[in-house]
Amino acid sequence: MTEHSNSRSATAADPRGVALSTQLSILLICLALLTFAATVLVSTSNMRNYLDSQLAQTAQDTANSLGLAISPYVGNDDMTVADTMVSAIFDSGAYLQIRFVDQKKQPLLERQNELKVDGVPVWFLALFPLEPPVMQSEVNDGWRIAGALSVQAHPGYAFKSLWQHTKAVFWTSLLICLLALGAVHVLLWYVLKPLKDIEKLAQHLAEKRFELLNYMPLTKELRAVVRALNHMVSNVKRNFSEMTDRAEQLNQQVYLDPLTGLPNRRALLQSFSSLPQTPAADANRPYLTLIALTSLKQVNDQQGYAAGDQYVEKAAGLLQQQARTQELAQVFRISGSEFAILTQFGEGSASTFQLQLQQTFEIANSEQYPHGFAAVVMAPLQGAEELSSVLARLDGLQARQLNHPAPATQNPAEALINPLSRSHWQEILHEFTRSVVSDTTAGFSDTSLQISNEMAAMFNLEVQPVFQGTQVLYAETFVRFNARGEQLASADVFAMAERLGVSLLLDKALVTYILSQLRGQSSHSFAINLSKSALHDSQFTRWLVNTLEANRAWLPKLVFEVNEQATLGAIASANQFFGALKQAGAAITIERFGASFSSFRYLQGLNIDFIKIDGSYIHALESPDTRFFVETMTQICHGIGIRVIAAQVELRSQAEICQQLHVDALQGRALHAPVSFLQIAEKNDCKFSDNQLSSN
């Protein structure tokens, strides 16, 4: 499989790189230390040479003067006076030795001191030795040479002077070096601060945050870079805004109802066309709910159109509120007095949802609405049924309901028509989440990915590849639920988990199960779907990040897919989640992109890698408006560094149009159907066959 590292490398800093400020600081410190050491060494060496010459000069002067002084007395047999003079000079301690020899080199007078220096370290004496020369002077007796006087100065005082000089130079140079380094550090900070801000600006641009640097550096070259970068960011931001405005304008004109802002009948037709023609493998089934505002005509006639509009807007708000409880529900306004909700349910969840709608409208009803607030009918879709025939069937049900009203509904707690009772669902969900309950209570600390045999038997993992050309970009994972020997509808499981307050536990159990199955597939890339509850829970985020980091060596490259509607619910919270996972090395995909028919501006500032276009657009690519919309969507995403995936590609013609529109990757049964993970892992080492379109 190909890696998705290209998109990640664009936003992640290379941990092996060394900052320019660090490199310059190291260089300057090395230069400062070299300069400091050279200053001390050169100064000490010069001082040593000077002292050597002074010792030689002193010894020569002493040899000349002492030789003249003792010359009248060296010719006598009695050398007492000469000896006294030599002793007087020698006893001062300034000389290492004084020696007088005759012409036959026989010593007549000799004095010698021990070479001992107090107050100077031995290592310094060895490192900077002073070697005073032996200086000589001839001593005359009248007209003849009586002998030679040799004098060698004692280096003790010179060593002390050299040591004191070296210490003074050391501390003075060190102080100057530190002050210079401090000044250079301040100067570097001042000079490089704009460079850090430029780096931050580039990083923000990679994260789809269009920010400008609001000052100009003093450095000429950096000013040019800042101008160019600000200009580029401004252009990208302007292009993003212009294309987003154009897409929003088209979206509003074609797909949105001007009064309520809800998707209109055309949007319903597009979404309807993307529904699977065959029943889903996990017992989910598409349902269409028709809601008629039964009193709208009377409200318009008796209270005016303004009251009628308020009536419609109130109904739209109530429907949206109920639709938020179902992850895949979409609300449409298909005519002046009619709304529709398209979603997928198991049979029991559909009955419960219809009952909740009826009770919501009964609560909203009042004398203002002479024929009741609204009427609700729901029907499952049957195979390849056309939207017109489904609506006709629902109209018939609604007419019978209005002519023969059903008795008032009972309490929701008593009216659940679900084949499985509430207590049975509690037992099933407890079995699904048993292995993670204790860790959740303990604060999400277990990152071991250990699963029980019971969990492995209750969950089945399937995967479906996403193709980029002929290569697999990544494979999306799906979990099928088994309980008591029967397969459960995923929509029912998630709906009941939400209703019973265990949706977060279920998410943790599913992620733990999927990651445990993916261990050892480190050379491949897989995607995991997350629900809204997981997306916005900080404790779950910390656990997920810690788990990824603790098992990094064994896990594949991961992509986490989240629903667009879940992201729009709290964009700031979602962005924090995305940032944490990006730091952990994962990539992010927003799936069902465009299904909410909302503005694309929320992409600005979201640090994501992929968007997966909702299948309703892919199935409507024959329409010029839809093609233009998808092309604009792709250009917007490419402009801010996001790759685009087309989902639910079922036909070759759809794939060809997507390629013409520069969509980056494709997913759907036309390319490769979902397969069992165990089957493909054991038989093919997680290598998928070529996509079916390229092989035809």
C-alpha positions in Angstrom: 0.0 0.0 0.0 1.2 3.5 -0.6 1.8 5.8 2.3 -0.1 8.9 3.2 3.1 10.5 4.6 3.2 13.1 1.9 0.3 15.0 3.4 1.5 14.5 6.8 5.0 15.7 6.1 3.6 19.0 4.9 2.4 19.8 8.3 4.7 17.9 10.6 8.1 19.3 11.5 11.1 17.1 10.9 12.3 16.1 14.4 15.8 15.4 13.1 16.3 19.0 11.9 18.3 21.5 13.9 17.0 25.1 14.3 19.0 27.8 12.6 19.2 29.7 15.9 20.7 26.6 17.5 23.2 26.2 14.7 24.2 29.9 14.9 24.4 29.7 18.7 26.7 26.7 18.6 28.9 28.3 16.0 29.2 31.6 18.0 29.9 29.7 21.2 32.6 27.7 19.5 34.1 30.9 18.0 33.9 32.7 21.4 35.5 29.8 23.2 38.2 29.6 20.5 38.8 33.3 20.7 38.9 33.2 24.5 41.3 30.3 24.6 43.5 31.9 21.9 43.5 35.2 23.8 44.6 33.6 27.0 47.3 31.4 25.3 48.7 34.2 23.2 48.8 36.6 26.0 50.4 34.1 28.4 52.9 33.1 25.7 53.9 36.7 25.0 54.3 37.4 28.7 56.4 34.3 29.0 58.7 35.4 26.2 59.0 38.8 27.7 59.9 37.4 31.1 62.4 35.1 29.5 64.1 38.0 27.8 64.0 40.0 31.1 65.6 37.1 33.0 68.4 36.9 30.4 68.9 40.7 30.5 69.0 40.7 34.3 71.5 37.8 34.4 73.7 39.5 31.8 73.7 42.9 33.6 74.5 41.1 36.9 77.3 39.1 35.3 78.9 42.3 33.9 78.6 44.4 37.0 79.6 41.7 39.4 82.5 40.7 37.2 83.8 44.3 37.3 83.3 44.4 41.0 85.3 41.3 41.8 88.0 41.8 39.2 90.6 43.6 41.6 90.3 40.7 44.0 90.5 37.6 41.8 94.2 37.7 41.2 95.1 37.3 44.9 95.3 34.1 46.6 92.8 35.4 49.1 89.3 35.3 47.5 87.5 36.4 50.6 86.4 39.8 49.3 85.2 38.4 46.0 83.4 35.6 47.8 81.7 38.1 50.1 80.5 40.2 47.1 79.1 37.1 45.3 77.3 36.0 48.5 75.8 39.4 48.9 74.4 39.4 45.4 73.3 35.7 45.6 71.6 35.9 48.9 68.9 38.2 47.4 67.2 35.1 46.0 67.0 36.5 42.5 69.5 34.1 41.0 69.4 30.3 40.5 73.2 30.1 40.3 76.4 32.2 40.2 79.6 30.6 39.2 83.2 31.8 38.7 85.8 29.6 37.0 89.4 30.2 36.1 91.0 29.8 32.7 91.3 26.1 33.3 87.6 25.9 33.9 88.1 25.1 37.6 85.4 26.6 39.8 86.7 29.1 42.3 83.3 30.5 43.5 79.9 28.8 43.2 76.5 29.5 44.6 73.3 27.5 43.6 69.6 27.7 44.6 66.9 25.0 44.5 64.3 25.6 41.7 61.2 25.9 43.9 58.2 28.2 43.2 55.5 28.7 45.8 51.9 29.8 44.9 52.0 28.5 41.3 50.3 25.2 40.3 52.6 22.5 39.1 50.5 22.0 35.9 51.1 25.7 35.0 54.9 25.3 35.5 54.8 22.3 33.1 52.5 24.0 30.6 54.4 27.3 30.4 58.0 26.6 31.4 60.5 29.5 31.9 64.1 28.6 31.0 66.3 31.5 32.0 69.7 31.3 30.1 73.1 31.2 31.8 74.8 34.6 30.9 78.6 35.0 31.1 81.1 37.8 31.6 84.9 37.7 31.4 86.8 38.9 34.6 90.2 40.5 33.9 93.1 40.8 36.3 95.0 43.7 34.9 95.9 42.8 31.4 95.1 39.2 31.5 91.8 37.2 31.7 91.5 35.7 35.2 88.4 33.6 34.5 84.7 33.7 33.6 81.7 34.6 35.7 78.4 32.9 34.8 75.0 34.1 36.2 71.5 32.4 35.8 68.4 34.3 37.1 65.9 32.5 39.3 62.5 32.2 37.5 60.4 32.1 40.7 59.4 35.7 40.6 58.8 35.5 36.9 56.6 32.4 37.3 54.5 34.3 39.9 54.2 37.3 37.6 53.3 35.1 34.7 50.6 33.2 36.8 49.1 36.5 38.1 49.1 37.8 34.5 47.4 34.7 33.2 44.7 34.7 35.8 44.0 38.4 35.1 43.8 37.8 31.4 41.6 34.6 31.9 39.0 36.3 34.0 39.0 39.5 32.0 38.7 37.6 28.7 36.0 35.4 30.1 34.0 38.4 31.3 34.3 40.0 27.9 33.4 36.7 26.2 30.3 36.3 28.2 29.2 39.8 27.7 29.8 39.5 24.0 27.9 36.2 23.9 25.0 37.8 25.7 25.0 40.7 23.4 25.2 38.5 20.3 22.4 36.3 21.7 20.2 39.3 22.1 21.1 40.4 18.6 20.4 36.9 17.2 17.1 36.8 19.0 16.2 40.2 17.5 17.3 39.2 14.0 15.9 35.7 14.1 12.6 36.5 15.7 11.1 37.4 12.3 12.4 34.1 11.0 10.6 32.2 13.7 7.4 34.2 12.9 7.9 33.3 9.2 8.2 29.7 10.1 5.1 29.9 12.2 3.3 31.6 9.4 4.3 28.9 7.0 3.1 26.2 9.5 -0.2 28.0 9.9 -0.6 28.0 6.1 0.0 24.3 6.0 -2.7 23.9 8.7 -5.2 25.9 6.5 -4.9 29.0 8.8 -4.6 32.1 6.6 -2.7 34.6 8.9 -0.4 37.5 7.9 2.7 38.7 9.6 1.7 42.2 10.7 5.2 43.8 10.9 8.3 44.0 8.7 11.7 42.9 9.9 14.7 45.2 9.7 16.8 42.7 7.7 16.4 43.5 4.0 16.3 39.9 2.9 13.7 38.9 5.5 11.6 41.8 4.6 11.5 40.5 1.0 10.5 37.0 2.3 7.8 38.4 4.5 6.3 40.5 1.7 6.3 37.5 -0.6 4.8 35.1 2.0 2.1 37.7 3.0 1.3 38.1 -0.6 1.0 34.4 -1.2 -1.2 33.9 1.9 -3.4 36.8 0.9 -3.8 35.2 -2.6 -4.6 31.8 -1.1 -7.1 33.3 1.3 -8.7 35.4 -1.4 -9.0 32.4 -3.8 -10.4 30.3 -1.0 -13.0 32.9 -0.1 -13.9 33.5 -3.8 -14.3 29.8 -4.5 -16.1 29.2 -1.3 -18.5 32.0 -2.0 -19.2 30.6 -5.5 -19.8 27.1 -4.1 -22.1 28.5 -1.4 -24.0 30.5 -3.9 -24.5 27.5 -6.1 -25.4 25.4 -3.0 -28.0 27.9 -1.9 -29.5 28.2 -5.3 -29.7 24.6 -6.2 -29.9 22.6 -2.9 -31.2 24.8 -0.1 -34.6 26.0 0.9 -34.4 29.8 1.3 -36.7 30.0 4.3 -35.4 27.3 6.6 -31.9 26.8 5.2 -32.6 23.0 4.9 -31.8 20.9 1.9 -34.6 21.0 -0.7 -36.4 18.4 -2.8 -33.5 18.3 -5.3 -31.1 17.6 -2.5 -33.3 14.8 -1.4 -33.4 13.3 -4.9 -29.6 13.4 -5.0 -29.2 11.8 -1.5 -31.8 9.2 -2.4 -30.0 8.2 -5.5 -26.8 7.5 -3.5 -28.6 4.9 -1.3 -27.4 1.3 -1.8 -29.6 -0.8 -4.1 -29.1 -4.0 -2.1 -29.7 -4.5 1.6 -26.7 -3.7 3.8 -24.8 -6.6 5.3 -25.2 -5.3 8.8 -29.1 -5.3 8.8 -29.3 -1.5 8.4 -32.0 -0.3 6.1 -32.9 3.1 4.6 -36.1 4.8 5.7 -37.9 7.8 4.5 -40.1 9.8 6.9 -42.7 12.3 5.5 -43.8 15.1 7.8 -46.8 17.2 6.7 -47.7 20.5 8.4 -51.4 19.9 8.6 -52.4 23.4 9.7 -50.2 25.5 7.4 -53.0 26.5 5.0 -55.3 27.6 7.9 -52.5 29.5 9.6 -51.6 31.4 6.4 -55.3 32.2 5.7 -56.2 33.2 9.2 -53.0 34.6 10.7 -51.0 35.7 7.7 -48.0 34.5 5.9 -45.6 35.7 8.5 -47.2 33.4 11.1 -47.1 30.7 8.5 -43.3 31.2 8.0 -42.8 31.1 11.8 -44.8 27.8 11.8 -42.5 26.3 9.1 -39.3 27.5 10.9 -40.5 26.1 14.2 -41.2 22.7 12.6 -37.8 22.8 10.9 -36.1 23.5 14.3 -37.9 20.6 15.9 -37.0 18.2 13.1 -33.4 19.2 13.2 -33.3 18.7 16.9 -34.7 15.2 16.6 -32.4 14.4 13.6 -29.3 15.2 15.7 -30.1 12.1 17.8 -29.5 9.9 14.7 -26.0 10.0 13.2 -27.0 9.5 9.6 -30.3 11.4 9.5 -30.9 14.2 7.0 -33.8 16.7 7.1 -35.2 18.1 3.8 -38.0 20.6 3.0 -39.6 19.1 -0.1 -42.6 21.4 -0.5 -44.3 24.3 1.2 -45.9 22.2 3.9 -43.9 19.0 3.8 -40.6 17.8 5.2 -38.7 14.5 4.7 -36.1 12.8 6.8 -33.8 10.3 5.1 -31.9 8.0 7.4 -30.8 4.4 8.0 -32.2 2.3 10.9 -32.7 -1.2 12.2 -36.4 -2.0 12.4 -36.7 -1.3 16.1 -34.9 2.1 16.0 -37.1 3.2 13.1 -40.3 2.6 15.2 -38.8 4.4 18.1 -37.7 7.4 16.0 -41.2 7.7 14.5 -42.8 7.6 18.0 -40.4 10.3 19.2 -41.4 12.6 16.3 -45.1 12.1 17.0 -44.7 12.9 20.7 -42.6 16.0 19.8 -45.4 17.3 17.6 -48.1 16.5 20.2 -46.1 18.7 22.7 -45.8 21.5 20.2 -49.5 21.4 19.3 -51.8 24.1 20.5 -55.1 25.9 19.5 -53.0 27.9 17.0 -52.9 24.8 14.8 -56.6 23.8 14.1 -55.7 20.5 12.4 -52.8 19.6 14.6 -49.1 20.6 14.4 -47.9 17.9 12.0 -48.5 14.4 10.8 -45.8 11.8 10.5 -45.5 8.6 8.4 -42.5 6.4 7.8 -41.7 3.6 5.4 -38.6 1.5 4.6 -37.3 1.7 1.1 -37.7 -1.3 -1.1 -34.8 -2.2 -3.4 -34.4 0.0 -6.4 -37.6 1.9 -5.7 -37.9 5.4 -7.2 -38.3 8.5 -5.0 -41.6 9.4 -6.7 -43.1 6.0 -5.9 -41.9 6.1 -2.3 -43.4 9.6 -1.8 -46.7 8.4 -3.4 -46.7 5.4 -1.0 -46.1 7.8 1.9 -48.8 10.2 0.7 -51.3 7.3 0.7 -50.3 6.4 4.3 -50.6 10.0 5.3 -54.1 10.3 3.8 -55.3 7.2 5.6 -53.8 8.5 8.8 -55.5 11.9 8.5 -58.9 10.2 7.7 -58.5 7.6 10.4 -56.3 9.1 13.1 -54.6 6.6 15.4 -55.1 6.7 19.1 -52.8 8.9 21.2 -49.4 7.4 21.6 -48.3 6.1 24.9 -45.3 6.9 27.1 -42.0 6.4 25.1 -40.6 4.1 27.8 -43.6 1.8 27.3 -44.0 2.1 23.6 -40.6 0.9 22.3 -41.5 -1.5 19.5 -37.9 -2.7 19.2 -37.8 -6.5 18.9 -35.2 -6.4 21.6 -36.3 -4.9 24.9 -34.4 -2.3 26.7 -33.0 -4.8 29.2 -31.9 -7.0 26.4 -30.1 -4.1 24.8 -28.4 -3.3 28.1 -27.2 -6.9 28.4 -25.9 -6.8 24.8 -24.1 -3.5 25.2 -22.7 -4.6 28.5 -21.2 -7.6 26.7 -19.8 -5.4 24.0 -18.1 -3.0 26.4 -17.3 -5.3 29.4 -13.6 -5.4 28.7 -13.2 -1.6 28.8 -15.6 -0.7 31.7 -13.0 -1.1 34.5 -10.4 0.9 32.6 -12.9 3.7 31.8 -13.7 3.9 35.5 -10.0 4.1 36.3 -9.5 7.0 34.0 -8.7 5.5 30.6 -5.2 4.3 31.5 -5.0 0.9 29.8 -3.1 1.1 26.5 -2.4 -2.6 26.1 -5.0 -3.4 23.4 -5.8 -6.7 25.1 -9.2 -8.2 24.1 -11.2 -11.1 25.3 -12.3 -14.1 23.3 -15.9 -13.0 23.8 -15.2 -9.6 22.2 -13.5 -11.3 19.3 -16.5 -13.5 18.8 -19.0 -10.5 18.9 -17.2 -8.3 16.5 -16.3 -9.0 12.8 -13.8 -6.7 11.1 -14.2 -5.8 7.4 -12.0 -3.5 5.2 -12.5 -1.7 2.0 -9.6 0.0 0.1 -9.4 3.5 -1.1 -7.6 3.6 -4.4 -5.3 6.4 -5.6 -4.8 5.4 -9.2 -3.9 1.7 -9.1 -2.3 2.0 -5.6 -4.1 1.7 -2.3 -4.1 4.9 -0.3 -5.5 3.3 2.8 -8.2 0.7 3.7 -11.3 1.8 5.7 -12.3 -0.6 8.5 -15.9 -1.5 9.4 -17.1 -3.5 12.4 -20.1 -5.9 12.2 -21.9 -6.7 15.4 -23.0 -10.2 16.4 -25.1 -11.1 19.4 -26.8 -14.3 20.3 -26.0 -15.8 16.9 -27.6 -12.9 15.0 -26.1 -9.9 13.2 -27.3 -6.6 14.6 -27.9 -3.4 12.6 -25.1 -1.0 13.3 -27.6 1.9 13.4 -29.5 0.2 16.1 -26.4 -0.6 18.1 -25.1 3.0 18.0 -28.6 4.5 18.6 -29.2 2.3 21.7 -25.7 3.0 23.0 -26.4 6.7 22.8 -29.8 6.3 24.4 -28.4 4.2 27.3 -25.4 6.5 27.8 -22.6 4.0 26.8 -21.7 5.4 23.4 -18.2 6.4 24.6 -17.6 2.9 26.1 -18.7 1.4 22.8 -16.3 3.6 20.9 -13.4 2.6 23.2 -14.3 -1.1 22.8 -14.4 -0.8 19.0 -11.2 1.1 18.7 -9.4 -1.3 21.0 -10.7 -4.2 19.0 -9.7 -2.7 15.6 -6.3 -1.7 16.8 -5.7 -5.2 18.3 -6.5 -6.7 14.9 -4.3 -4.3 13.1 -1.2 -5.0 15.2 1.7 -6.2 13.1 0.5 -4.5 9.9 3.0 -1.6 10.3 3.8 -1.5 6.5 0.1 -0.7 5.6 -2.4 2.0 6.2 -5.9 1.7 7.7 -8.7 4.1 8.6 -10.9 3.9 11.7 -14.3 5.7 12.0 -15.0 7.6 15.2 -18.4 8.8 16.5 -19.3 12.3 17.7 -19.1 11.3 21.4 -15.4 10.1 20.9 -14.6 13.2 18.9 -15.5 15.7 21.6 -14.3 13.8 24.7 -11.0 15.0 26.1 -10.4 11.9 28.2 -11.0 9.6 25.2 -8.6 11.8 23.2 -5.8 11.4 25.8 -6.4 7.6 25.9 -6.3 7.3 22.2 -3.1 9.4 21.8 -1.4 7.4 24.6 -2.4 4.1 23.1 -1.1 5.1 19.7 2.2 6.2 21.2 2.6 3.1 23.4 1.9 0.7 20.4 3.6 2.8 17.7 6.1 0.0 16.7 3.3 -2.5 16.0 0.5 -0.4 14.5 0.0 0.5 10.9 -0.2 4.0 9.6 -3.6 5.2 10.8 -6.2 7.5 9.4 -9.2 8.5 11.6 -12.5 9.3 9.8 -15.1 11.6 11.4 -18.5 12.6 10.1 -18.9 16.1 8.8 -22.0 16.7 10.9 -20.1 15.6 14.1 -17.3 18.1 13.2 -19.7 21.0 12.6 -21.2 20.4 16.1 -18.2 21.8 17.8 -15.4 22.9 15.4 -13.0 24.1 18.1 -13.3 20.9 20.0 -12.9 18.9 16.8 -9.7 20.8 15.9 -8.2 20.1 19.2 -8.8 16.4 18.6 -7.4 16.6 15.2 -4.3 18.4 16.5 -3.7 15.8 19.2 -4.0 12.9 16.7 -1.7 14.6 14.2 0.9 15.0 16.9 0.6 11.2 17.4 1.3 10.6 13.7 -2.2 9.9 12.5 -4.0 11.5 9.5 -7.5 12.9 9.5 -10.4 12.4 7.0 -13.8 14.2 7.2 -16.3 11.8 5.6 -19.7 12.5 4.1 -18.3 15.9 3.1 -21.0 18.1 1.7 -23.9 16.1 3.1 -24.8 18.8 5.5 -25.1 21.4 2.6 -23.3 23.9 4.8 -20.5 26.4 4.1 -17.0 25.1 3.4 -15.5 27.9 5.3 -15.1 25.7 8.4 -12.2 23.9 6.5 -10.1 27.0 7.1 -8.1 26.3 10.2 -8.8 22.6 10.4 -5.6 20.6 10.3 -6.9 17.6 8.2 -5.5 15.5 5.4 -8.5 14.2 3.4 -12.1 14.9 2.7 -14.4 12.2 1.5 -17.2 13.5 -0.7 -20.6 12.3 0.2 -21.9 9.6 -2.2 -25.0 11.6 -3.1 -22.8 14.0 -5.2 -21.0 11.1 -6.8 -24.3 9.5 -7.9 -25.5 12.8 -9.3 -22.3 13.6 -11.4 -24.4 13.4 -14.6 -25.8 16.8 -13.6 -23.7 19.7 -14.8 -24.5 21.6 -11.6 -23.2 18.7 -9.5 -20.1 18.3 -11.6 -19.4 22.0 -11.2 -20.0 21.8 -7.5 -17.7 18.8 -7.1 -15.0 20.4 -9.2 -15.2 23.6 -7.1 -15.1 21.6 -3.9 -12.0 19.8 -5.2 -10.3 23.0 -6.2 -11.0 24.6 -2.8 -9.5 21.6 -1.0 -6.5 21.4 -3.3 -5.9 25.1 -2.7 -5.4 24.5 1.0 -3.5 21.2 0.8 -6.4 18.7 1.4 -6.7 15.6 -0.8 -10.2 14.6 -2.0 -11.7 11.1 -2.0 -14.9 10.1 -3.9 -17.0 7.7 -1.9 -19.6 5.2 -3.1 -18.3 5.0 -6.7 -20.5 2.3 -8.2 -20.0 2.9 -12.0 -17.1 3.3 -14.4 -18.6 6.5 -15.7 -18.6 8.0 -12.2 -14.9 7.1 -11.7 -14.0 8.6 -15.1 -15.8 11.9 -14.3 -14.1 12.0 -10.9 -10.7 11.6 -12.6 -11.6 14.4 -15.0 -12.4 16.6 -12.0 -9.0 15.8 -10.5 -10.4 13.9 -7.5 -7.4 12.3 -5.8 -8.8 8.9 -4.8 -11.8 6.7 -5.2 -13.7 4.2 -3.0 -16.7 2.1 -3.8 -18.0 -1.3 -4.9 -17.1 -0.5 -8.5 -13.5 -0.7 -7.4 -13.5 -3.2 -4.6 -16.2 -4.5 -2.3 -15.6 -4.7 1.5 -13.9 -8.0 2.5 -13.2 -9.7 5.8 -10.0 -8.5 7.3 -9.0 -12.0 8.5 -9.4 -13.3 5.0 -7.2 -10.7 3.4 -4.7 -10.6 6.2 -4.1 -14.4 6.3 -4.3 -15.1 2.6 -2.9 -12.0 1.0 -0.8 -10.3 3.7 -3.3 -7.3 3.5 -2.6 -6.8 -0.2 -5.8 -6.0 -2.1 -6.4 -7.1 -5.7 -6.2 -4.4 -8.4 -9.2 -2.2 -8.5 -11.9 -3.7 -10.7 -12.1 -0.7 -13.0 -8.4 -0.8 -13.9 -8.5 -4.5 -14.5 -11.4 -4.4 -17.0 
